[in-house]
């Protein structure tokens, strides 16, 4: 099964107050961005991200194959000091698998047995927020 990347560089509504057209972007780009930001899955992911206590990767239980086990609808990881975060995901027979890479190195393989899909990944201020459905 192939790993699929998910965009982790979502910066909620920042710089929209000044308008994107002032930065040389077409008005349609701003409208598309506002529409994207209004999606319920992204709003829910943002809530989990802002209201959760970040875990460290080492504090998560491991499965026999070394994958970290996760559960629930939202998760926040403390990745402060790690740059160039990349989040990959795939559906497998054992649930949703998430691979987190940082600065070109494998940081963690995580598995959520009960989720059907990873709906959003938000990276800001050293925290990576993941939302599941």
C-alpha positions as CSV (number, residue, x, y, z in Angstrom):
1,X,0.0,0.0,0.0
2,X,1.3,3.4,-1.0
3,X,1.9,6.2,1.5
4,X,0.0,9.4,0.8
5,X,1.2,12.8,1.9
6,X,-1.0,15.2,3.8
7,X,-0.4,18.9,3.9
8,X,0.8,19.9,7.4
9,X,1.5,23.5,6.7
10,X,-2.0,24.9,7.4
11,X,-1.8,28.4,8.9
12,X,-5.4,29.2,10.1
13,X,-6.7,32.4,8.6
14,X,-3.4,34.2,9.2
15,X,-2.7,37.1,6.8
16,X,-6.3,36.9,5.5
17,X,-7.2,40.1,7.3
18,X,-5.0,42.1,4.9
19,X,-6.4,40.2,1.9
20,X,-4.5,38.0,-0.5
21,X,-5.2,40.3,-3.5
22,X,-2.8,42.8,-1.9
23,X,-0.1,40.2,-2.1
24,X,-0.5,39.7,-5.9
25,X,-2.9,36.7,-5.7
26,X,-6.2,36.6,-7.5
27,X,-9.4,37.1,-5.5
28,X,-10.4,33.6,-6.4
29,X,-7.4,32.2,-4.5
30,X,-8.6,34.1,-1.4
31,X,-12.1,32.8,-1.8
32,X,-10.8,29.2,-2.2
33,X,-8.7,29.6,0.9
34,X,-11.6,30.9,3.0
35,X,-13.8,28.0,1.7
36,X,-11.1,25.5,2.6
37,X,-10.7,27.0,6.1
38,X,-14.5,26.8,6.7
39,X,-14.6,23.0,6.3
40,X,-16.0,21.3,9.4
41,X,-13.2,18.7,9.5
42,X,-10.6,21.4,9.6
43,X,-12.5,23.4,12.3
44,X,-12.7,20.3,14.4
45,X,-9.0,19.5,13.9
46,X,-8.2,23.0,14.9
47,X,-10.2,22.7,18.1
48,X,-8.5,19.4,19.1
49,X,-5.1,21.0,18.2
50,X,-5.7,24.1,20.4
51,X,-7.3,22.3,23.3
52,X,-5.2,19.2,23.7
53,X,-2.2,18.5,25.8
54,X,0.6,17.5,23.5
55,X,2.0,14.0,24.0
56,X,5.6,13.1,23.3
57,X,6.2,10.2,20.9
58,X,8.0,8.2,23.5
59,X,5.0,8.3,25.9
60,X,2.8,6.4,23.4
61,X,2.4,2.6,23.8
62,X,3.9,0.4,21.1
63,X,2.5,-2.5,19.2
64,X,4.7,-5.6,18.5
65,X,5.9,-4.2,15.2
66,X,7.0,-1.0,16.8
67,X,4.1,1.2,15.7
68,X,2.8,3.6,18.3
69,X,-0.8,3.1,19.2
70,X,-3.2,6.0,19.0
71,X,-7.0,6.3,19.7
72,X,-9.7,8.9,19.8
73,X,-10.7,11.6,17.4
74,X,-7.8,13.9,18.0
75,X,-4.1,13.8,19.0
76,X,-1.5,16.5,19.5
77,X,2.2,15.6,19.4
78,X,5.0,17.8,20.8
79,X,7.5,18.2,18.0
80,X,9.2,21.4,19.2
81,X,12.7,21.8,17.8
82,X,12.1,19.5,14.9
83,X,12.0,21.0,11.4
84,X,10.7,20.0,8.0
85,X,7.8,17.9,9.3
86,X,6.2,15.5,6.8
87,X,3.1,13.4,7.5
88,X,2.3,10.4,5.4
89,X,-0.7,8.1,5.8
90,X,-2.3,5.0,4.4
91,X,-5.2,2.6,5.0
92,X,-4.2,-0.9,6.0
93,X,-5.8,-4.1,7.2
94,X,-5.0,-2.9,10.8
95,X,-6.5,0.6,10.5
96,X,-4.9,3.9,9.5
97,X,-1.2,4.1,9.6
98,X,0.6,7.5,10.0
99,X,4.3,8.0,9.3
100,X,5.8,11.2,10.7
101,X,9.2,12.3,9.3
102,X,11.2,15.3,10.5
103,X,14.3,16.7,8.9
104,X,14.6,13.7,6.6
105,X,14.4,11.1,9.3
106,X,11.7,8.7,10.4
107,X,10.3,10.0,13.7
108,X,7.3,7.7,14.4
109,X,5.1,5.1,12.9
110,X,1.6,5.3,14.4
111,X,-1.5,3.2,14.0
112,X,-5.1,4.0,14.8
113,X,-7.2,0.8,14.7
114,X,-10.6,2.4,14.9
115,X,-10.3,5.3,12.5
116,X,-11.4,5.1,8.9
117,X,-9.5,8.2,7.7
118,X,-7.0,10.9,8.8
119,X,-9.0,14.1,8.2
120,X,-6.4,16.8,8.9
121,X,-2.9,17.4,10.1
122,X,-2.1,20.8,11.6
123,X,1.4,22.0,12.4
124,X,2.0,25.1,14.4
125,X,4.2,26.3,17.3
126,X,6.0,23.0,17.7
127,X,2.8,20.9,17.9
128,X,1.4,18.5,15.3
129,X,-2.3,18.0,15.6
130,X,-4.0,15.0,13.9
131,X,-7.7,14.5,13.5
132,X,-9.4,11.2,12.7
133,X,-12.8,10.1,11.6
